[in-house]
Amino acid sequence: MPAHDPAGPTQELVSDVFARGCTSRAAFEDVTSKWASLALLALGEGRYRFNALRRRIDGVSERMLSQTLQTLERDGMLTREVLTAIPPRVEYSLTPLGARVAEQLRGLADLLEASVPELQTARERERG
């Protein structure tokens, strides 16, 4: 996608997840963290309130989930909607970009879940 700099000629932005300074690499690192991947998978099922999402992602702390959701919101993967209610409620849902990423993660999760016997065998063999 071309980038226009008013001070100079149009430059072509190069996307390369292997390049240290590329935005796609930073997003890749964020998305592939343990809690972010699980949050995206859960939100792929539908909207969640914070505590319901925390219950869905077994083992995540309140603080870690909060940080993860802020990171995913910053990256444009999800939206945080404050609902006017008493008490106030906050719901999280995927953006179109987040939904596309979650769909790819779902394929990986399905593959891993279907491969549990192989994974267990490999881990048992490693333990000796």
C-alpha angles and dihedrals in degrees: 000000000000120000119208120214111190089212095054148011124304112276128203113237111222117212112209121158089199093059113096095222098044118117090221090061093053090048090046090054091049095047095046096053112114098250097038092054091050092045091052091048092050093046088050085070092058144279118335137191114226099257093043089052091048090053090048092054100059113214101016116129122229091245094049093048091049092051091045093051091049090052093049091047090051090051091052095247098120144016127228113212122192109209120208103240138118108282095025114249131207123204129190126208137167124263117223088266091049090049091054091049092046090051090056091046090049089059091052092046091049091051092050093046090051089049098053094116091053092045092050092048092051092048093048091049090051091052088056 
